[in-house]
Amino acid sequence: LDVLAEIVLSHTHPKKRDKILQQIQDITNQGMDGSLDFRSSLTQRLELLHVHKEDIQELAERLKQQVSPSFLRNQQHLNALRETVYVVSNGFKDFIVPVIADYGLLADNVFANEFLYDEEGFVTGFNPDIPLSRSGGKSQVIKELKLKGDVYVIGDGANDLEIRKAGFANKFYLFTENVEREKVKKEADHIAPSFDEILYELKMSRSLSYPKNRIKVLLLEGVHSSAVERFEKEGYQVEYLETALSEEELCRKIRNVNVLGIRSKTQVTEKAIASARRLINIGAFCIGTNQIDLEACTRHGVAVFNAPFSNTRSVVELAIAEIIMLVRNLPDKARAMHNGKWEKSARGSHEVRGKKLGIVGYGNIGAQLSVLAEAIGLEVYFYDIADKLALGNARKCNTLEELLAAADIVTLHIDGRPENDRIFGA
C-alpha cells in the first residue's frame, strides 16, 4: 500500500503528500511488527487515500519492476514449484495476481484481500469477510487449506511468523532481502537474506550453487566505494577497511574470507594464502600483481584478477604535467613565490618541444604517454624487455643504455617485481 499511496498522491501538494506518506509508513510498520491490529492498520491506511482502479493497475506494473533480485534469478525454479507454492498475503489480489503471473504461479493459489469498488471504479473499502483482513488471518487460511507434507513459510513480518507459532508450518524463514524487522528476527527459525538461501537450505534446484549471502568479501586499502556498493547490492557479506594490513593481521582477517580485494600496498604472501581456508579469488584494484604470491595462489586454487588499464590516462596526464613542470623549472619558482619572492627570470626554463623523451616500460601507460608526448612536440624513444610495437613515430631502443644516451627526459613505468629493484642503483 505504500507504493499505491505514492501513485495516488502524486499530484498532491508535496508537504501534504509527505505527511500522509509518513503516516501510512508508520501504520504499516506498526502492523508488520505486531504492535497494531492488522484490520485497524488496513482500515486506517485506506482512509487516507482515494484510490481508483487505474491506480491499482499502475501499482501492479510498478511492483513488477520491484521484485527482489533473488526471486528474479530463480524465476525458472519458482515456476517449477508452482503447484506447491501458495501466496498468502494481507495485500490485495487486485495487484498481486498480475505480478505473479509472470512467474507462472497459479492465481488459484493466491489468498489475499479484495477491494470493493463503486460504479466509477473508486475503492470504497475491502471485503470484511476475508480472513486476511484481520489479525491471525494467515494462520486461519493455512489451517483451512489442510496442506499435506512439510510446510515452510517465507515472509518478513509478524503476520507471517504467526503461522509458525500457531503450529501450521514446520519452519519460518525471515526474508530480509528488502527489510529486516528486529522484533520478528528474534523468533524466526532461519534468517534468509535471499531466496537463494532458502532453496540452498532446503536442497532444492536454484540458479546459484551457493548463496551469495554466505560469501564473505574483504576489501582493503580504501578501494572505490562503488565496489562496496556493487558487492552489497548483489547480497554478499562485505567488510571494508581504509587501510592495508600487515601479514599477521591479514592472516587473522582472511581465515574465513572468500573474496579479497586489495590495491598495491597489502602483501598477499604464501603464509596469508595458506591461512585462508575458503579463499576463492583475489581482486587487485590496480595494475600490478607483484604484491601477490601468484605461485602460491596457483597451488591453492585461488584465481587472481587485476585491472591493467586502471588509471592509465590519469597517470599519463600526471607524467606530462610533471615533465613540463621540471623542464620549465616551476618547482623553484613556486617555492620562491610562496616565500614572497617574484622571480621573473627564464634562466633554466625550457620548452618541452623538441626534447627527447625516453620511456622505460612500454606497457599501457608507457604507450599512451608515447602518443600524448609526441602530440606536444617531444621526440619519443622507448625500451622494454618485451617486444613492443612502436606507436606513431616512437623509436625503439635495443638496450636501456641506448635509451639513456639518447634521452633528455626519462620516465619509468615498471612494476615492483624483484628484478626491477634499484634499476638505476637508487
N, C-alpha and C positions, 0 to 999 in steps of 0.2 A: 504493500500500500504506500510505502514511502516514495517509490518511483511514480506511482499513479498520482500522488499528491503534486509532484513536480510538474507533471503534464497538465493537470487541471489548473494549477496556479501559475502557469507560465505567463499569463497576461495580467496577473495581479501586481499591484504596486510592490516593489522589492521589500520594503520594510514589513508590510503586512504578510507577504509571502514567506519571508524568512521566519517570522514569528509563528505562523501556522505550521510550517515545516518542522520547526523545533518542537512544537507541541506534539505533533504526530510522532516524531522520533522518540521523544520522551515516553509517550504512551506505549509505543512499540517495544521499547527496551523493558519497560515495567511488565508488559505481558510476557516477553520472552524469558525473563529471569524469574518469573513466577510471583512477582510482588503485586500484580494486578490481575483480577479475574479476567479470563480471556474475552468473554462476551462483553464485559464492560469496556475492555480495550478496543474491541472491534466497533462497538456502537459509538464510542467517543471519537474515534478516528473518522468514521463515515460522516458524522455530524459536522465535521469541519470542512467537508468537501461537497462539491456539486458536480457529480460525475455523470458523464454521458457514455453511451455505448461506443462511440467513436474514440473516446479517451481510452477505453479498455482495449480496443483493437491496437491503438498506438502503443499501449503498455506491453502487449504481447510481442510486438515487433522489437521493442527495446530490450525486453528480457531475453530474447533470442541472442542478442549481442552481449549479454552479461553472464552467460553460462560459465561456470567455473572451468578453468583450463584443464584440470584433470578429468573432468567429465567429457570435455570436448575430445581429448585424445583417446578416450576409451569408448567413444560412441559405438563403434562396431561391436565391442564386447558387451556393452549395455543392451544393445539390440538383441543379441543372442539370448539374453536373460529375460526378455520382455514378458514371457508367460508368468514368471515368478516375481516380477517387480511390481510393487504397489506404491502408488504415490498417495500418501495420506497427509493432507495439508490443511492448515487453518486459513489458507488463502482461498482463492476462488477458481472454480472450474473454468470460468469465462476466459481467464488468461493463462491458466496452467495447461489446458489441453492443446492449444495451438503451439506451445513451446515444446512439449514432449513429443508431439507428432513427428518432429524432425529426427527424433532418436528411435523411431519405430515402436515406442512404448504404446500400450493399449489404453485408449480413452476409457474403456470399461473398468480399468484398474485404477482409475483416479477417483479418490474420495476427498471432496473438498466442499467448501461453502458455495452458495449460488446467490447471485444478485437478483433483486426484484426490480423491475423497471416500470415506468409509467408509459402512456401511449406515445410520448415524444422521445422515448429512449433514455430518459434520465433515471439514474438509480434512486430508488425510494427506500431501499433497505436491503435486508438479506433474509433468506428463508430461515425462520427461527426453529423449524422442525428438524433441521440437520444437526446431528450431534456435535459436529466440528465447530459450531458457533458458540460453544460453551467449554469451560474448563473440563478436562477429563474426556473430551470428545474423541481424541485419538485412540485412547485405550478402549473405549466403547466400540469404535469401528473395528479395531483389530479383533476384539473379542467376538463380535458378530460374524466376522469373516471365517472364523474357525479354521485357520490355516493349519496345514499338516507339515510336520518336519520342523527343522530349526528355523527360527525367525530372528532376523537381525535388523535392528533399527539404526538408520543413519539420519542424523539431524543435528541442529545446532542450538536448540532451545529447550527450556524446561518442559514444554508440552511433549517433546519427543522422549525425554527422559521418563516421563510418566508411564509410558508403555512398558518399559523395562521394570519400573518399580511396581507396577500393577501385576507383574508376572506373566505378561503376554509376549515376551521376547527373551531369547537366550542371551542377547548381548546388545548393549547400546554403544554405538560409535559416535563420539562427539566430532562432528565435521567442522574443522577450524580453518579451512582454506580462505574463507571470507570474513569470518568474525569469530572471536573467542570469548566466551562468557565464563568468567571465573566461577560464578556461583554454580553453574551446571558442570563445569570441568571437575569439580571436587567429587562428583558422584558418577562420572562416566566410567564405563568399563574399559574403554580404549580411546585414546586421543588420536584422531586421524587428520593430519594436516592436508591430506589429499585423498581422492578416490582411489588412487594407485595403492595407497597404504592399506586400504580395506581389502581390495582384491588380492594383494600380496598376502595379507594376514590370513585370508580365507582360502589361499592357494587356488585362486581362480584365474582364468585367462585374462590378460591385460596387455596394454600397449608397451609398458616398460617392464623389463625383467626385474628391476629393483627400484623401489620408490625413491624419488628424488629427495624427499624429506628426511631420508635416512642417510643421505650422503653429506659428509661434513667438508666444508670448504674453508681453508685458512688463507687469507690474503694479507700479505705483509708489505711493509715499506710504503704505505700510503698509495697503493695503486689507485687508478682513477675511480671515482665514486660510481661511474656508470657500470663498472664491472660488478661492484657490490649490488647495485640495483638489479642488474640482469640476473645474477645468481639468485637473489632473494625472490624476484618475480617468478622464477621457474620453480621455486619451492625448496631450494637447497638450504641446509643449515650453514650460515655464514658467520665467521669470526674475522673481524677486520682490525688490523693494527697499523699504526702510522710508522712504526719503527722496524728496523731489521732485527734479527735475533742472532745471538751467539750460537755456536754449535751445541752447547749444553742446553740452552733454552729451547732451541729448535727440536732437539731430541725429545724433550719432555712434551712439547706442544704438539708434535706431529704424530704422536703414537697412534691415535685413532682417526687421523685425518685421511680423507680420500683424495682431495684435490688441494694442491698447494700452489699459490700464486705469489711470485716474488718479482723484484726488479734486479738490479745489479749488485747490491751490497751483501745480501744474505748468501752465505756459502753452504750449499747443499752437498755435504760430504758423504762418503761411504757410511760413516757411523750414523749420520742422520737418516739416511735412506734405510739402513738396516733396522733402525728403531721404529720405522713407520710400518706397522703391521697391515694397514689397509690402503696404502697409497696407490692410487691408480695412475695419476698423471701430475706433471708439474708444468705450470704455465709461466714462462719468463716474459714479463711485460716490458721487454726491452729487446735490443738486437742480439747481443751476445749470449752465449750459454756456457762460457768458461767458468762461471761460478757454480756450475752444477757438474757433479761427477757423472758424466754420461755413461761411462763403462759400468759403474755401479747400478745405474738406472736400468741398463740393458740386462744385467744379471738378475735384477729383482723384478723385471717385467713392468717397469714404470715408463710410460710414454712422456716425452718432453716436447713442449711446443714453445716457440719463440715468436717474436714479431719483427722480422727482418727489415721491414720498411717503416717501423715506428719512428716518428720524429725526424725522418730523413731531411725533409725540407727545412725544419726548424734548425737542425744542426748546420746545414749548409748555409742558411742565411746568417747564422751567428758567426760562422767561419769567415764569410765575406766581410761582415761588419768588423771583425777583429783585424783582418788583414788591412782594411782601409785605415782603421784607427792607428795601427802600428806604423804603417808606411807614411801616414801623414803626421806622425808624432803627436797624436792627440792626447795620450795619457799625461805627458809632461805639461802640455798647455792647459789641460783641465785641472791638474794639480795646482798649477800656478794661479789659475783663476779662482779656485777655492781659497787660496791664500791671499786673495785680493790683488793679484798682480796680472795685468793685461799684457801678454807677450804677443806682439803683432808680427814678429819675425817668422819667415817661412823657411828658415835655416833647418836642414834635416827633415824637411817635409817634402814628400814626393807624390806624384800621381801613380796609381797602380797600372795605368795604361802602358803597355809595352814591357812591363816587368814579366819575369819568368816565374811561374808557379809550379813547384814540384809537389805532386800528390803521392804520398806513400800509403798504399792501400786503395785499390780502385774498385771497391765494392759499391753498394747502393749509395752511400754518402759521397765517397770519392768521385764516382761517375757523375752524380748530379752537380757536385761542386765544379767539376770539369766544365760542364756545359754553361753554368752561370758565370764562372770566372772568364771564360772565353768571350761571353757576351759583353763584359765590361772592359774588354781590351787586354786581358792577360794572355800570355803565351803559356800553354799548359803542357807539362811533362808529367808522366806518372810511372810508378813502379809497383808491381805486385808479384808475389811468388806464384800466383796462378796466372794462367794465360787469359788475358782480358782483351776484348775488342775495344779499340780506341774510339771515342765519340768525337764528332766534329774534327777539328784539326789537332787534337791532342797527340802528343808524341810519346811512344812507349820507350822506356829505358830498360836495358837488359840487366842492370845492376843498380843497387842503391847508390853506390859510389858515382856512377854515371849521372844519376839524377841530381845528387848533391853538387856535383861540379857545374851543372848547367843552371840550377835554380837560384833566384834571388830570394824567394819565399818558399818555405816548406811547411806543409800541413800533414799531420799524422792521422790516419783513420784505420787503426788496427785494434784487434781485440785483446783481451787480457790473458791469452794463453802464455804459459811459462817461457816459451822461446822468444816471446816479444819483450820480455823484461829487459830493461836497461838498453834499449835498442840504439840509443846514442851515448850509452855509458853514463846516463844521468839518472 
